[in-house]
Amino acid sequence: TFWLTHFLELGCVCVFVLCSRSTIFFSPSRLARHLQKEAQSQHNNSEFTEDQKKTIAKIATCLELRSAALQSTQSQDEFKLEDLKKLEPILKNILTYNKEFPFDVQPVPLRKILAPGEEEHLEFEEDDEEGGAGAGSPDSFPARVPGANKGTLLPRLPSEPGMTLLTINIEKIGLKDAGQCIDPYITVSVKDLNGIDLTPVQDTPVALRKEDTYVHFNVDIEIQKHIERLTKGAAIFFEFKHYKPKKRFTSTKCFAFMEMDEIKPGAIVIELYKKPTDFKRKKLQLLTKKPLYLHLHQTLHKE
Protein backbone atom coordinates (compact mmCIF):
# COMPACT_ATOMS: atom_id res chain seq x y z
CA THR A 1 0.00 0.00 0.00
CA PHE A 2 1.33 3.43 -0.92
CA TRP A 3 0.81 6.28 1.53
CA LEU A 4 1.85 9.39 -0.36
CA THR A 5 3.06 12.66 1.06
CA HIS A 6 4.60 14.02 -2.13
CA PHE A 7 4.20 13.37 -5.83
CA LEU A 8 6.29 14.60 -8.78
CA GLU A 9 7.94 13.47 -11.97
CA LEU A 10 11.51 13.66 -13.23
CA GLY A 11 11.67 12.75 -16.89
CA CYS A 12 10.24 9.24 -17.11
CA VAL A 13 10.44 8.61 -13.36
CA CYS A 14 7.80 9.20 -10.70
CA VAL A 15 9.27 9.99 -7.29
CA PHE A 16 7.23 8.97 -4.26
CA VAL A 17 8.20 10.13 -0.79
CA LEU A 18 6.57 7.74 1.66
CA CYS A 19 5.59 8.40 5.24
CA SER A 20 8.58 6.30 6.28
CA ARG A 21 10.72 9.19 4.93
CA SER A 22 12.34 6.92 2.39
CA THR A 23 12.21 7.75 -1.30
CA ILE A 24 11.23 5.19 -3.91
CA PHE A 25 11.69 5.70 -7.65
CA PHE A 26 9.19 4.11 -10.01
CA SER A 27 8.50 4.50 -13.69
CA PRO A 28 4.83 5.43 -14.28
CA SER A 29 4.16 2.04 -15.86
CA ARG A 30 5.73 0.12 -12.98
CA LEU A 31 3.79 2.10 -10.40
CA ALA A 32 0.65 1.47 -12.45
CA ARG A 33 1.22 -2.25 -12.04
CA HIS A 34 1.53 -1.94 -8.28
CA LEU A 35 -1.68 0.07 -8.11
CA GLN A 36 -3.49 -2.35 -10.41
CA LYS A 37 -2.39 -5.21 -8.21
CA GLU A 38 -3.89 -3.50 -5.17
CA ALA A 39 -7.06 -2.61 -7.06
CA GLN A 40 -7.57 -6.20 -8.21
CA SER A 41 -6.73 -7.82 -4.88
CA GLN A 42 -9.45 -10.14 -3.60
CA HIS A 43 -8.29 -10.63 -0.02
CA ASN A 44 -10.78 -9.77 2.70
CA ASN A 45 -8.33 -7.78 4.84
CA SER A 46 -7.76 -5.11 2.17
CA GLU A 47 -7.78 -1.58 3.57
CA PHE A 48 -9.74 -0.32 0.58
CA THR A 49 -13.42 -0.44 -0.29
CA GLU A 50 -14.53 -1.50 -3.76
CA ASP A 51 -15.12 2.15 -4.76
CA GLN A 52 -11.64 3.07 -3.57
CA LYS A 53 -10.20 0.18 -5.56
CA LYS A 54 -11.96 1.51 -8.67
CA THR A 55 -10.37 4.91 -8.08
CA ILE A 56 -6.95 3.31 -7.64
CA ALA A 57 -7.46 1.36 -10.88
CA LYS A 58 -8.33 4.58 -12.71
CA ILE A 59 -5.19 6.22 -11.36
CA ALA A 60 -3.24 3.24 -12.70
CA THR A 61 -4.80 3.81 -16.12
CA CYS A 62 -3.72 7.47 -16.00
CA LEU A 63 -0.16 6.42 -15.17
CA GLU A 64 -0.20 4.06 -18.14
CA LEU A 65 -1.33 6.97 -20.32
CA ARG A 66 1.46 9.17 -18.99
CA SER A 67 3.98 6.43 -19.65
CA ALA A 68 2.72 6.13 -23.24
CA ALA A 69 2.86 9.91 -23.67
CA LEU A 70 6.49 10.02 -22.53
CA GLN A 71 7.40 7.44 -25.14
CA SER A 72 5.36 9.01 -27.92
CA THR A 73 6.56 11.58 -30.45
CA GLN A 74 3.00 12.76 -31.07
CA SER A 75 1.50 15.49 -28.92
CA GLN A 76 -2.14 14.89 -29.78
CA ASP A 77 -4.33 13.64 -26.93
CA GLU A 78 -1.31 12.96 -24.74
CA PHE A 79 -1.57 12.75 -20.97
CA LYS A 80 0.39 15.78 -19.74
CA LEU A 81 2.43 16.33 -16.60
CA GLU A 82 -0.16 18.86 -15.40
CA ASP A 83 -2.77 16.10 -15.69
CA LEU A 84 -0.59 13.75 -13.69
CA LYS A 85 -0.26 16.27 -10.87
CA LYS A 86 -4.05 16.29 -10.45
CA LEU A 87 -3.76 12.74 -9.15
CA GLU A 88 -1.66 13.78 -6.16
CA PRO A 89 -4.50 14.93 -3.86
CA ILE A 90 -6.54 11.87 -4.80
CA LEU A 91 -3.73 9.48 -3.87
CA LYS A 92 -2.92 11.36 -0.68
CA ASN A 93 -6.55 11.23 0.42
CA ILE A 94 -7.61 7.93 -1.11
CA LEU A 95 -9.39 6.79 2.06
CA THR A 96 -11.62 9.88 2.16
CA TYR A 97 -11.80 10.88 -1.52
CA ASN A 98 -15.43 10.90 -2.68
CA LYS A 99 -15.50 13.34 -5.60
CA GLU A 100 -15.90 12.60 -9.28
CA PHE A 101 -12.70 11.33 -10.89
CA PRO A 102 -11.17 14.17 -12.98
CA PHE A 103 -10.49 12.09 -16.10
CA ASP A 104 -12.82 10.04 -18.30
CA VAL A 105 -10.90 6.76 -18.09
CA GLN A 106 -11.81 3.20 -17.24
CA PRO A 107 -9.73 0.67 -15.29
CA VAL A 108 -7.83 -1.84 -17.41
CA PRO A 109 -9.95 -4.95 -16.83
CA LEU A 110 -8.67 -8.40 -15.96
CA ARG A 111 -5.10 -7.48 -16.67
CA LYS A 112 -2.58 -10.04 -15.54
CA ILE A 113 -0.42 -8.46 -12.84
CA LEU A 114 3.20 -9.55 -12.92
CA ALA A 115 6.05 -9.04 -10.52
CA PRO A 116 8.84 -6.67 -11.66
CA GLY A 117 11.02 -8.37 -14.23
CA GLU A 118 8.46 -10.97 -15.27
CA GLU A 119 7.64 -11.34 -18.92
CA GLU A 120 4.10 -10.83 -20.13
CA HIS A 121 2.93 -13.64 -22.40
CA LEU A 122 -0.33 -12.42 -23.84
CA GLU A 123 -2.61 -14.21 -26.24
CA PHE A 124 -4.18 -11.67 -28.54
CA GLU A 125 -7.62 -11.84 -30.04
CA GLU A 126 -8.08 -11.83 -33.78
CA ASP A 127 -10.24 -9.02 -35.08
CA ASP A 128 -11.49 -10.23 -38.43
CA GLU A 129 -13.76 -7.27 -38.99
CA GLU A 130 -10.88 -4.80 -38.74
CA GLY A 131 -8.36 -6.98 -40.51
CA GLY A 132 -6.63 -7.85 -37.25
CA ALA A 133 -6.07 -4.21 -36.32
CA GLY A 134 -4.17 -4.11 -33.08
CA ALA A 135 -3.98 -7.89 -32.78
CA GLY A 136 -0.65 -9.06 -31.49
CA SER A 137 0.71 -5.57 -30.84
CA PRO A 138 2.29 -4.75 -27.46
CA ASP A 139 -0.57 -2.34 -26.73
CA SER A 140 -3.33 -4.93 -27.06
CA PHE A 141 -4.92 -6.79 -24.18
CA PRO A 142 -7.33 -9.72 -24.22
CA ALA A 143 -10.58 -9.77 -22.25
CA ARG A 144 -10.66 -5.98 -22.41
CA VAL A 145 -14.15 -5.60 -21.01
CA PRO A 146 -15.63 -8.07 -18.52
CA GLY A 147 -18.36 -9.95 -20.36
CA ALA A 148 -18.08 -7.65 -23.35
CA ASN A 149 -18.76 -10.30 -25.98
CA LYS A 150 -21.95 -11.44 -24.25
CA GLY A 151 -22.84 -8.22 -22.45
CA THR A 152 -24.57 -7.98 -19.09
CA LEU A 153 -28.18 -7.73 -20.25
CA LEU A 154 -30.98 -8.64 -17.85
CA PRO A 155 -34.31 -10.34 -18.59
CA ARG A 156 -37.65 -8.56 -18.55
CA LEU A 157 -39.25 -8.08 -15.15
CA PRO A 158 -42.47 -9.95 -14.33
CA SER A 159 -45.56 -8.06 -15.44
CA GLU A 160 -47.89 -6.45 -12.92
CA PRO A 161 -51.51 -5.35 -13.49
CA GLY A 162 -51.72 -1.72 -14.53
CA MET A 163 -47.94 -1.31 -14.71
CA THR A 164 -45.83 -0.63 -17.83
CA LEU A 165 -42.52 -2.21 -18.79
CA LEU A 166 -40.25 -0.80 -21.48
CA THR A 167 -38.11 -2.66 -24.00
CA ILE A 168 -35.64 -0.52 -25.97
CA ASN A 169 -34.12 -1.95 -29.11
CA ILE A 170 -30.79 -0.27 -29.85
CA GLU A 171 -30.66 -0.43 -33.62
CA LYS A 172 -27.54 1.56 -34.53
CA ILE A 173 -25.49 4.64 -33.79
CA GLY A 174 -24.17 7.09 -36.37
CA LEU A 175 -20.52 8.12 -36.11
CA LYS A 176 -18.21 9.63 -38.69
CA ASP A 177 -15.43 7.19 -37.72
CA ALA A 178 -17.68 4.20 -37.04
CA GLY A 179 -15.38 1.76 -38.85
CA GLN A 180 -12.44 2.61 -36.61
CA CYS A 181 -14.15 1.73 -33.32
CA ILE A 182 -12.75 -1.43 -31.70
CA ASP A 183 -15.02 -3.67 -29.63
CA PRO A 184 -17.78 -1.05 -29.39
CA TYR A 185 -20.61 -1.53 -26.94
CA ILE A 186 -23.19 0.62 -25.13
CA THR A 187 -23.74 0.96 -21.39
CA VAL A 188 -27.37 1.64 -20.50
CA SER A 189 -28.38 3.14 -17.16
CA VAL A 190 -31.39 4.88 -15.66
CA LYS A 191 -30.53 7.90 -13.50
CA ASP A 192 -32.44 10.40 -11.40
CA LEU A 193 -31.81 14.16 -11.58
CA ASN A 194 -28.79 13.78 -9.29
CA GLY A 195 -27.21 11.10 -11.45
CA ILE A 196 -28.06 8.28 -9.03
CA ASP A 197 -28.79 4.85 -10.50
CA LEU A 198 -32.45 3.82 -10.32
CA THR A 199 -31.92 0.41 -11.94
CA PRO A 200 -28.99 -1.98 -12.50
CA VAL A 201 -26.56 -0.82 -15.19
CA GLN A 202 -26.46 -3.02 -18.31
CA ASP A 203 -23.86 -3.43 -21.06
CA THR A 204 -24.77 -4.56 -24.55
CA PRO A 205 -22.69 -7.21 -26.26
CA VAL A 206 -20.05 -5.94 -28.66
CA ALA A 207 -21.69 -4.52 -31.80
CA LEU A 208 -22.80 -6.84 -34.58
CA ARG A 209 -21.12 -4.96 -37.39
CA LYS A 210 -19.81 -1.61 -38.63
CA GLU A 211 -21.04 -0.24 -41.91
CA ASP A 212 -20.24 3.17 -43.42
CA THR A 213 -21.02 5.71 -40.69
CA TYR A 214 -23.00 3.30 -38.51
CA VAL A 215 -22.26 0.81 -35.76
CA HIS A 216 -25.10 -1.75 -35.70
CA PHE A 217 -26.30 -3.42 -32.50
CA ASN A 218 -29.91 -4.60 -32.93
CA VAL A 219 -30.13 -5.60 -29.28
CA ASP A 220 -33.01 -5.36 -26.80
CA ILE A 221 -32.61 -3.69 -23.42
CA GLU A 222 -35.20 -4.49 -20.77
CA ILE A 223 -35.54 -1.52 -18.42
CA GLN A 224 -35.45 -2.94 -14.90
CA LYS A 225 -38.23 -0.87 -13.37
CA HIS A 226 -41.86 -0.23 -14.21
CA ILE A 227 -42.22 3.16 -15.89
CA GLU A 228 -44.76 4.32 -13.31
CA ARG A 229 -42.18 3.76 -10.55
CA LEU A 230 -39.43 5.90 -12.06
CA THR A 231 -38.89 9.18 -10.23
CA LYS A 232 -39.82 12.50 -11.79
CA GLY A 233 -37.02 13.85 -13.97
CA ALA A 234 -35.40 10.45 -14.52
CA ALA A 235 -33.62 9.71 -17.79
CA ILE A 236 -32.25 6.68 -19.61
CA PHE A 237 -28.60 7.06 -20.60
CA PHE A 238 -26.70 5.38 -23.41
CA GLU A 239 -22.89 5.57 -23.25
CA PHE A 240 -21.04 4.46 -26.38
CA LYS A 241 -17.72 2.88 -25.42
CA HIS A 242 -14.84 1.46 -27.42
CA TYR A 243 -11.36 0.13 -26.83
CA LYS A 244 -8.26 2.24 -27.54
CA PRO A 245 -5.34 -0.13 -28.14
CA LYS A 246 -2.66 2.58 -28.05
CA LYS A 247 -3.84 3.76 -24.66
CA ARG A 248 -4.87 0.32 -23.42
CA PHE A 249 -8.22 1.20 -21.94
CA THR A 250 -11.89 1.35 -22.79
CA SER A 251 -13.13 4.89 -23.31
CA THR A 252 -16.50 6.57 -23.51
CA LYS A 253 -16.70 8.22 -26.92
CA CYS A 254 -20.08 9.91 -26.55
CA PHE A 255 -23.44 9.55 -24.86
CA ALA A 256 -27.13 10.10 -25.41
CA PHE A 257 -30.15 10.12 -23.15
CA MET A 258 -33.90 9.85 -23.32
CA GLU A 259 -36.21 11.61 -20.87
CA MET A 260 -39.50 10.34 -19.54
CA ASP A 261 -41.67 12.37 -21.92
CA GLU A 262 -39.90 10.66 -24.83
CA ILE A 263 -41.03 7.19 -23.79
CA LYS A 264 -43.50 6.35 -26.56
CA PRO A 265 -44.00 3.25 -28.69
CA GLY A 266 -42.12 3.21 -31.98
CA ALA A 267 -38.89 4.52 -33.45
CA ILE A 268 -36.94 7.45 -32.05
CA VAL A 269 -33.59 9.07 -32.88
CA ILE A 270 -31.74 11.01 -30.19
CA GLU A 271 -28.80 13.39 -30.25
CA LEU A 272 -25.25 12.45 -29.30
CA TYR A 273 -23.28 14.50 -26.78
CA LYS A 274 -19.59 14.92 -26.06
CA LYS A 275 -18.02 13.13 -23.12
CA PRO A 276 -17.67 13.10 -20.17
CA THR A 277 -21.16 11.78 -19.53
CA ASP A 278 -23.21 14.44 -17.77
CA PHE A 279 -25.76 12.45 -15.80
CA LYS A 280 -27.15 15.65 -14.27
CA ARG A 281 -27.74 17.11 -17.77
CA LYS A 282 -26.42 20.56 -16.91
CA LYS A 283 -23.50 21.03 -19.31
CA LEU A 284 -24.44 19.38 -22.56
CA GLN A 285 -22.47 19.81 -25.76
CA LEU A 286 -23.45 18.14 -29.03
CA LEU A 287 -20.90 15.70 -30.43
CA THR A 288 -21.31 16.89 -34.00
CA LYS A 289 -23.37 19.13 -36.24
CA LYS A 290 -23.71 16.27 -38.71
CA PRO A 291 -27.02 14.36 -38.85
CA LEU A 292 -25.68 11.44 -36.80
CA TYR A 293 -27.83 9.99 -34.03
CA LEU A 294 -28.59 7.01 -31.84
CA HIS A 295 -31.43 5.03 -33.42
CA LEU A 296 -33.82 3.27 -31.02
CA HIS A 297 -37.16 1.50 -31.12
CA GLN A 298 -39.40 1.38 -28.06
CA THR A 299 -41.96 -1.25 -27.10
CA LEU A 300 -44.29 -0.79 -24.12
CA HIS A 301 -45.73 -3.80 -22.31
CA LYS A 302 -48.81 -3.25 -20.14
CA GLU A 303 -51.38 -5.65 -18.74
Disulfide bonds with the S-S distance in Angstrom:
none
